[in-house]
Amino acid sequence: PGPSSLVLSAAVGAGLADGTVLANAAALSYTNADGTPLEPSSSALSVRVSRPVFTLSVLADTFANPGDIPGYFLRFDNTGSGSALGVWLNATVPASLGYAADNASDSGGVRIGTWSWEFQNLTSGPHFLFLAARVAPGLADGTSLTASFVLDYVDNAGNRGPAASVNGTTIITAPVMSPQATASRSAAGRGDTVTYTVVVVNTGSGVASDVWINDTIPGGTTFVRSSLQYQSTSGTVYTWHVANVAPGRMELNVTVRIDGDTPDGTTLRNLVSVGYTDANANYIDSWSGAIDVAVSGSILTPGATLPFVLVALGVAIAVLVGFMAWKVYGIGSRDKPRIDELFLLHRSGELIRHLTRSLRANIDSDALSGMLVAVQDFIKESFQFVHGSLEELKFGSHKLMLAHGKHLILAAVVGGGHTERLAPVLLNGIEALEGHLAPALESWNGMPSALTGVDGFLEGILKGKVVNGKGHAEDRAPRPPPPPR
């Protein structure tokens, strides 16, 4: 009498799936002491197989720039009912990707190789690994970078489960620049302006952190203006820096004036170079080109002497202005000093503003401004002007008076008698103008539109009034003119 037991051990097949039910049945037959069979007994017991089952997925950054650190967010879910004794995650990546960082320790894992990680005792549920890799510089726009990930694991009995794998792809975005340089004309005369246009088209899908444009203007020319403010200049080399150039088109216009002493037949060669970087300031490439413009003819006759040219210009201006003065003012106005034409120019010769009493601005002002530029070219070659000086050139019954400031020149065609009374008007005017425009003049890019608020000053000066620092005409005695030179 008393309990008896029998223990049977069986091994579960390694290939059985998680959740498989194993049914076990036992039957007991026995007899009494006389050998007579007694009522048999039976029992059944079921066992469910428990093992880990893993799925693997990845969320990768879709786009990256050269030099970026894209991320790979890996999720490996144990969808089985059993724990995994060991899990190994291995990555195969392109050579242009370098390891940057991971957070394996947050999930109880450890990095066991450059692109390998190990985890232990992972129960049912989701598990994560964030991996960051650095993209090498210099990759071309549109390059595809695919990283492959494989997960292996064993259950608590050491049985290996089926591997899980997934790929993550990142596309490289980089700028691709296509520069081109042209000139507004292939031939020009002395005193003419030439505009060089540099067009840079970013045909890539990425942003250029930095674009540098270097323009070496030809000898025999003078820089006038540019559509963008240059960053620096050294001699005849002007440099522009443009930041964060997105895909699309950008344009730079550079205007120069051909000097009055440039020989006829000279070939003016303008040199342009363009360099650029990717979004992370890694240098990519550069381009260079040259544009030639031939000097053919000029405002002034080659070989003409200064007196001859001044006489010729004097006759032209005297005839033109004298006729208009007679037509508009009549004979009775000859004794009263007046300003017939007023030009505001930069010392480079660039015309900023022109006011007139009598001429049609769209026709005659171009002719007069051309004459003024020619006169200035010759005067610059013969005299040294200083800030606050006044120069006079006599043309018949009229004078051309030039008041020199630090940056600007007021040039007035004057007529009538006692024109010396207009000297303080011009000198006070140039002083008031430069005081008003001081901040703009220090960083002026050559665009007349950047110098605002000059009309009030010039209108007062044209009327022969002394203007104050706000451009208002004042009824006060002007300062006496400087002694004649």
C-alpha positions as CSV (number, residue, x, y, z in Angstrom):
1,P,0.0,0.0,0.0
2,G,1.1,3.6,-0.6
3,P,1.9,5.8,-3.6
4,S,4.2,4.8,-6.4
5,S,5.5,7.0,-9.2
6,L,7.1,6.6,-12.6
7,V,9.1,9.5,-14.3
8,L,9.4,9.6,-18.1
9,S,11.5,12.3,-19.8
10,A,11.0,13.3,-23.5
11,A,12.9,15.8,-25.7
12,V,10.8,18.4,-27.6
13,G,11.7,18.5,-31.3
14,A,13.8,21.6,-32.2
15,G,11.8,22.3,-35.3
16,L,8.4,22.5,-33.5
17,A,6.8,25.9,-33.9
18,D,5.9,28.2,-31.0
19,G,2.5,27.3,-29.5
20,T,2.5,23.6,-30.8
21,V,0.4,21.4,-28.4
22,L,2.0,18.1,-27.4
23,A,-0.7,15.7,-25.9
24,N,0.5,12.8,-23.6
25,A,-1.9,10.0,-22.5
26,A,-1.2,7.3,-19.8
27,A,-3.2,4.1,-19.0
28,L,-2.8,1.9,-15.9
29,S,-3.9,-1.8,-15.8
30,Y,-3.4,-3.9,-12.7
31,T,-4.6,-7.2,-10.9
32,N,-5.1,-8.2,-7.3
33,A,-3.1,-10.7,-5.4
34,D,-4.9,-13.6,-7.1
35,G,-4.2,-12.2,-10.5
36,T,-7.7,-11.1,-11.1
37,P,-7.7,-7.9,-13.4
38,L,-9.1,-4.9,-11.7
39,E,-10.7,-1.7,-13.1
40,P,-8.1,0.1,-15.3
41,S,-7.2,3.8,-14.9
42,S,-6.1,6.4,-17.5
43,S,-5.0,10.1,-17.6
44,A,-4.0,12.7,-20.3
45,L,-1.7,15.7,-20.1
46,S,-1.0,18.4,-22.8
47,V,2.2,20.5,-23.2
48,R,2.4,23.7,-25.3
49,V,5.7,24.5,-27.0
50,S,7.2,27.9,-26.0
51,R,9.9,29.5,-28.0
52,P,11.0,33.0,-29.3
53,V,10.1,34.2,-32.8
54,F,11.6,37.5,-34.1
55,T,10.6,40.0,-36.8
56,L,13.0,42.8,-37.9
57,S,12.2,46.2,-39.4
58,V,14.1,49.4,-40.0
59,L,13.3,53.1,-40.4
60,A,16.2,54.8,-42.3
61,D,16.6,58.5,-43.2
62,T,15.5,58.8,-46.8
63,F,17.9,61.6,-47.8
64,A,21.3,62.7,-46.5
65,N,24.0,65.1,-47.6
66,P,27.7,64.1,-47.8
67,G,29.1,64.5,-44.3
68,D,25.7,64.0,-42.6
69,I,25.0,61.4,-39.9
70,P,21.8,59.6,-41.0
71,G,20.0,57.3,-38.5
72,Y,18.7,53.8,-38.7
73,F,15.9,52.9,-36.2
74,L,15.8,49.1,-35.8
75,R,12.9,47.3,-34.2
76,F,13.1,43.6,-33.5
77,D,9.9,42.1,-32.0
78,N,9.9,38.8,-30.1
79,T,6.4,37.7,-31.1
80,G,6.9,34.2,-29.6
81,S,5.9,33.1,-26.1
82,G,9.4,32.1,-25.1
83,S,12.6,34.1,-24.3
84,A,15.7,34.2,-26.4
85,L,18.8,33.2,-24.6
86,G,21.0,35.1,-27.1
87,V,20.3,37.6,-30.0
88,W,22.9,38.8,-32.5
89,L,22.4,41.7,-34.9
90,N,24.9,42.2,-37.8
91,A,25.0,45.0,-40.3
92,T,26.6,45.2,-43.8
93,V,27.0,48.8,-44.9
94,P,28.7,50.5,-47.9
95,A,32.3,51.6,-47.5
96,S,31.2,55.3,-47.6
97,L,29.3,54.9,-44.3
98,G,31.3,55.0,-41.1
99,Y,30.1,54.1,-37.6
100,A,29.1,57.1,-35.5
101,A,27.0,55.9,-32.4
102,D,24.4,53.5,-31.1
103,N,22.2,53.0,-28.0
104,A,22.5,49.2,-27.6
105,S,23.2,49.6,-23.9
106,D,19.7,51.0,-23.3
107,S,18.3,47.6,-24.3
108,G,20.9,45.5,-22.4
109,G,23.0,45.0,-25.5
110,V,26.7,45.4,-26.2
111,R,28.6,46.3,-29.4
112,I,30.9,43.3,-30.1
113,G,32.2,44.5,-33.5
114,T,32.2,47.5,-35.8
115,W,28.8,46.6,-37.1
116,S,27.7,43.8,-34.7
117,W,25.7,43.8,-31.4
118,E,24.7,41.1,-28.9
119,F,21.6,40.9,-26.6
120,Q,20.7,38.3,-24.0
121,N,17.5,37.0,-22.4
122,L,15.1,39.0,-24.6
123,T,11.5,38.3,-23.5
124,S,8.4,38.6,-25.6
125,G,7.7,42.1,-26.9
126,P,9.4,44.9,-28.8
127,H,13.1,45.7,-28.6
128,F,15.0,48.6,-30.3
129,L,18.4,49.7,-31.5
130,F,19.2,53.2,-32.9
131,L,22.3,53.3,-35.0
132,A,23.9,56.4,-36.5
133,A,26.4,56.3,-39.4
134,R,28.5,59.1,-41.0
135,V,28.4,59.7,-44.7
136,A,31.8,60.2,-46.4
137,P,32.3,63.6,-48.2
138,G,32.5,63.7,-52.0
139,L,29.6,61.4,-52.9
140,A,27.8,62.3,-56.0
141,D,24.2,63.6,-56.1
142,G,21.7,60.7,-56.2
143,T,24.1,58.0,-54.8
144,S,22.1,55.2,-53.2
145,L,23.5,53.8,-49.8
146,T,21.9,50.6,-48.7
147,A,22.6,49.0,-45.3
148,S,21.6,45.4,-44.7
149,F,20.7,44.0,-41.3
150,V,20.5,40.4,-40.2
151,L,19.2,39.1,-36.8
152,D,20.1,35.6,-35.5
153,Y,18.9,34.1,-32.2
154,V,18.7,31.0,-30.0
155,D,16.1,29.9,-27.5
156,N,16.8,28.9,-23.9
157,A,17.7,25.4,-25.0
158,G,20.3,26.7,-27.5
159,N,18.1,25.9,-30.5
160,R,18.7,28.4,-33.4
161,G,15.7,30.1,-34.8
162,P,15.1,31.3,-38.4
163,A,17.1,34.5,-39.1
164,A,15.3,37.8,-39.9
165,S,16.7,40.4,-42.3
166,V,15.9,43.9,-43.6
167,N,17.5,46.7,-45.7
168,G,17.6,50.4,-45.2
169,T,18.3,52.8,-48.1
170,T,19.4,56.5,-48.0
171,I,19.8,58.7,-51.1
172,I,22.5,61.3,-51.2
173,T,21.6,64.9,-52.1
174,A,24.4,67.1,-53.3
175,P,24.7,70.3,-55.3
176,V,25.8,70.2,-59.0
177,M,26.8,73.6,-60.3
178,S,26.7,74.5,-64.0
179,P,28.3,78.0,-64.3
180,Q,28.4,80.2,-67.5
181,A,29.8,83.7,-68.1
182,T,28.9,86.1,-70.9
183,A,29.4,89.8,-71.7
184,S,26.8,92.3,-72.8
185,R,28.8,93.2,-75.9
186,S,31.7,91.8,-77.9
187,A,33.2,95.2,-78.7
188,A,33.0,98.6,-77.0
189,G,34.6,102.0,-77.1
190,R,36.6,103.9,-74.5
191,G,34.2,105.3,-71.9
192,D,31.6,102.6,-72.6
193,T,30.4,100.2,-70.0
194,V,30.4,96.5,-70.3
195,T,28.4,94.1,-68.1
196,Y,29.6,90.6,-67.4
197,T,26.9,88.2,-66.4
198,V,27.8,85.0,-64.4
199,V,25.0,82.5,-64.2
200,V,25.3,79.6,-61.8
201,V,22.6,76.9,-62.0
202,N,22.4,74.3,-59.3
203,T,21.1,71.2,-61.2
204,G,21.6,68.9,-58.2
205,S,19.1,68.1,-55.4
206,G,21.2,69.4,-52.5
207,V,22.1,72.8,-51.1
208,A,25.6,74.4,-51.6
209,S,26.7,75.8,-48.3
210,D,29.1,78.1,-49.9
211,V,29.6,79.5,-53.5
212,W,32.5,81.7,-54.3
213,I,32.8,83.7,-57.4
214,N,36.1,85.4,-58.3
215,D,36.1,88.0,-61.1
216,T,39.4,89.4,-62.4
217,I,38.3,92.5,-64.3
218,P,40.6,93.4,-67.3
219,G,43.3,96.0,-67.1
220,G,42.2,99.1,-68.8
221,T,38.8,99.0,-67.1
222,T,37.3,100.4,-63.9
223,F,34.8,98.6,-61.7
224,V,31.5,100.4,-61.7
225,R,29.0,98.2,-59.8
226,S,27.7,94.7,-59.3
227,S,24.3,93.3,-58.6
228,L,25.5,91.6,-55.5
229,Q,27.7,93.2,-52.8
230,Y,31.3,91.8,-53.2
231,Q,32.9,90.4,-50.1
232,S,36.4,91.5,-50.8
233,T,38.7,92.9,-53.4
234,S,42.4,92.8,-54.1
235,G,43.7,94.8,-57.0
236,T,41.5,93.9,-60.0
237,V,40.2,90.7,-58.3
238,Y,36.7,90.9,-56.8
239,T,35.3,88.1,-54.7
240,W,31.6,87.3,-53.9
241,H,30.4,84.7,-51.4
242,V,26.9,83.4,-51.6
243,A,25.6,81.1,-48.8
244,N,23.1,78.3,-48.9
245,V,22.4,78.1,-52.7
246,A,19.4,75.8,-53.2
247,P,18.7,74.0,-56.5
248,G,17.9,76.6,-59.1
249,R,19.4,79.6,-60.8
250,M,21.5,82.5,-59.4
251,E,23.0,85.4,-61.4
252,L,25.7,88.0,-60.8
253,N,26.1,91.1,-63.0
254,V,29.4,93.0,-62.9
255,T,29.7,96.3,-64.8
256,V,33.0,97.9,-65.7
257,R,33.8,101.1,-67.7
258,I,36.6,101.1,-70.3
259,D,39.2,103.6,-69.4
260,G,39.8,106.6,-71.6
261,D,43.5,105.7,-72.3
262,T,42.9,102.1,-73.3
263,P,44.4,101.7,-76.8
264,D,42.1,100.9,-79.7
265,G,42.3,97.3,-80.7
266,T,43.0,96.1,-77.2
267,T,41.4,92.7,-76.2
268,L,40.0,93.0,-72.7
269,R,39.9,89.5,-71.1
270,N,37.7,89.0,-68.0
271,L,38.5,85.9,-65.9
272,V,35.8,84.2,-63.9
273,S,36.1,81.3,-61.5
274,V,33.4,79.6,-59.4
275,G,33.9,77.2,-56.6
276,Y,31.4,75.6,-54.3
277,T,30.9,73.2,-51.4
278,D,28.2,70.8,-50.3
279,A,25.7,71.5,-47.4
280,N,28.4,70.6,-44.8
281,A,31.0,72.9,-46.4
282,N,33.0,70.1,-48.0
283,Y,34.7,71.3,-51.2
284,I,33.2,69.8,-54.3
285,D,34.4,71.4,-57.5
286,S,35.4,74.6,-59.3
287,W,35.0,76.1,-62.8
288,S,36.8,78.9,-64.6
289,G,36.2,80.8,-67.8
290,A,37.2,83.8,-69.8
291,I,35.3,86.5,-71.7
292,D,36.9,88.7,-74.3
293,V,35.8,92.2,-75.4
294,A,37.5,94.2,-78.1
295,V,38.1,97.9,-77.8
296,S,37.0,99.6,-81.0
297,G,36.6,103.3,-81.1
298,S,36.0,105.6,-78.2
299,I,34.2,108.7,-77.0
300,L,37.4,110.7,-77.6
301,T,39.4,110.7,-80.9
302,P,42.6,108.6,-80.4
303,G,45.7,110.8,-80.2
304,A,43.8,114.0,-79.5
305,T,45.4,116.4,-77.2
306,L,43.7,117.7,-74.0
307,P,43.3,121.3,-75.2
308,F,41.9,120.1,-78.6
309,V,39.4,117.8,-76.9
310,L,38.3,120.4,-74.3
311,V,37.8,123.0,-77.1
312,A,35.8,120.5,-79.1
313,L,33.7,119.6,-76.1
314,G,33.4,123.2,-75.1
315,V,32.0,124.1,-78.5
316,A,29.5,121.2,-78.5
317,I,28.3,122.0,-75.0
318,A,28.2,125.8,-75.6
319,V,26.2,125.4,-78.8
320,L,23.7,122.9,-77.2
321,V,23.3,124.7,-73.9
322,G,23.5,128.2,-75.4
323,F,20.7,127.4,-77.7
324,M,18.5,126.0,-75.0
325,A,19.3,128.9,-72.7
326,W,18.3,131.4,-75.4
327,K,15.1,129.4,-76.1
328,V,14.0,129.0,-72.5
329,Y,15.4,132.0,-70.7
330,G,15.7,134.7,-73.3
331,I,18.3,137.4,-73.7
332,G,17.3,139.3,-70.5
333,S,18.4,136.4,-68.3
334,R,22.1,136.4,-69.3
335,D,23.3,138.4,-66.3
336,K,21.7,136.2,-63.7
337,P,23.8,133.1,-62.7
338,R,22.0,129.9,-63.1
339,I,22.5,126.1,-63.3
340,D,21.1,124.7,-66.5
341,E,22.2,121.0,-66.0
342,L,23.1,119.3,-62.8
343,F,24.8,115.8,-62.6
344,L,25.5,113.8,-59.5
345,L,28.3,111.3,-60.3
346,H,30.4,108.9,-58.3
347,R,34.1,109.4,-58.5
348,S,34.3,106.3,-60.7
349,G,32.3,108.2,-63.3
350,E,29.0,106.4,-62.7
351,L,26.1,108.7,-63.3
352,I,23.7,108.6,-60.3
353,R,21.2,111.4,-61.0
354,H,20.6,114.1,-63.6
355,L,18.3,117.2,-63.2
356,T,17.7,119.6,-66.1
357,R,16.0,122.9,-66.7
358,S,15.7,122.6,-70.4
359,L,16.7,119.3,-72.0
360,R,14.7,116.2,-72.7
361,A,16.3,113.7,-70.3
362,N,15.8,110.6,-72.4
363,I,17.7,112.1,-75.4
364,D,20.1,114.9,-74.4
365,S,21.2,113.8,-70.9
366,D,23.0,110.8,-72.4
367,A,25.0,113.0,-74.7
368,L,25.9,115.4,-71.9
369,S,26.8,112.6,-69.4
370,G,29.0,111.1,-72.1
371,M,30.8,114.4,-72.5
372,L,31.1,114.8,-68.8
373,V,32.7,111.4,-68.4
374,A,35.1,112.2,-71.2
375,V,36.1,115.4,-69.6
376,Q,36.5,113.7,-66.2
377,D,38.8,111.0,-67.8
378,F,41.1,113.7,-69.1
379,I,41.0,115.8,-65.9
380,K,41.9,112.8,-63.8
381,E,44.9,112.2,-66.0
382,S,46.1,115.8,-65.6
383,F,45.1,117.0,-62.1
384,Q,45.0,115.7,-58.6
385,F,41.7,116.7,-57.0
386,V,41.1,116.8,-53.2
387,H,37.9,116.6,-51.1
388,G,36.2,120.0,-51.1
389,S,37.9,121.4,-54.2
390,L,36.1,123.2,-57.0
391,E,37.2,123.1,-60.7
392,E,36.0,125.2,-63.6
393,L,36.1,124.8,-67.3
394,K,35.0,127.7,-69.5
395,F,32.9,126.9,-72.6
396,G,32.1,130.2,-74.4
397,S,29.6,132.0,-72.2
398,H,29.0,128.9,-70.0
399,K,31.1,127.1,-67.5
400,L,31.3,123.5,-66.3
401,M,31.8,123.6,-62.5
402,L,32.8,120.4,-60.7
403,A,32.6,120.2,-56.9
404,H,34.5,117.3,-55.5
405,G,33.5,115.4,-52.4
406,K,35.1,112.3,-50.8
407,H,32.9,109.9,-52.8
408,L,30.7,112.1,-55.1
409,I,31.1,114.8,-57.7
410,L,28.5,117.5,-58.5
411,A,28.9,118.7,-62.1
412,A,26.9,121.7,-63.2
413,V,26.6,123.4,-66.5
414,V,26.2,127.0,-65.5
415,G,25.3,130.2,-67.4
416,G,24.6,133.9,-67.0
417,G,26.8,136.4,-65.2
418,H,28.6,136.2,-61.8
419,T,28.6,132.4,-61.9
420,E,31.2,132.5,-59.1
421,R,28.2,133.0,-56.8
422,L,27.2,129.4,-57.5
423,A,30.5,128.0,-56.1
424,P,29.3,127.9,-52.5
425,V,26.0,126.4,-53.6
426,L,27.8,123.5,-55.1
427,L,30.3,123.1,-52.3
428,N,27.7,123.2,-49.6
429,G,25.5,120.9,-51.7
430,I,28.2,118.2,-52.1
431,E,29.0,118.4,-48.4
432,A,25.3,118.1,-47.4
433,L,24.8,115.2,-49.9
434,E,27.7,113.2,-48.5
435,G,26.6,113.8,-45.0
436,H,23.1,112.5,-45.8
437,L,24.4,109.5,-47.7
438,A,27.4,108.7,-45.6
439,P,26.3,105.2,-44.4
440,A,25.2,104.2,-47.8
441,L,28.3,105.5,-49.5
442,E,30.7,103.5,-47.3
443,S,29.2,100.2,-48.5
444,W,27.8,101.3,-51.9
445,N,27.6,98.4,-54.4
446,G,27.3,100.7,-57.5
447,M,23.5,100.6,-57.8
448,P,22.1,104.2,-58.0
449,S,18.8,102.9,-56.4
450,A,20.7,102.3,-53.2
451,L,21.3,106.0,-52.8
452,T,17.9,107.3,-51.8
453,G,16.6,110.8,-50.9
454,V,18.9,112.8,-53.2
455,D,16.2,114.5,-55.3
456,G,15.4,117.1,-52.6
457,F,19.1,118.1,-52.4
458,L,19.5,118.4,-56.1
459,E,16.3,120.3,-56.7
460,G,17.4,123.0,-54.3
461,I,20.9,123.1,-55.8
462,L,19.5,123.4,-59.3
463,K,17.6,126.5,-58.1
464,G,20.8,128.0,-56.9
465,K,20.0,127.6,-53.2
466,V,22.2,126.5,-50.4
467,V,20.8,123.2,-48.9
468,N,21.2,122.0,-45.4
469,G,21.9,118.5,-44.1
470,K,18.2,117.5,-44.6
471,G,18.1,118.7,-48.2
472,H,16.1,121.9,-47.4
473,A,16.9,125.2,-49.2
474,E,18.0,127.9,-46.7
475,D,17.7,131.6,-47.1
476,R,21.1,132.4,-45.7
477,A,24.3,133.8,-47.1
478,P,26.4,131.0,-48.5
479,R,30.0,130.5,-47.4
480,P,32.4,132.5,-49.6
481,P,33.9,130.6,-52.5
482,P,37.5,129.4,-52.3
483,P,40.2,131.5,-53.8
484,P,40.7,130.7,-57.5
485,R,43.3,128.1,-58.4
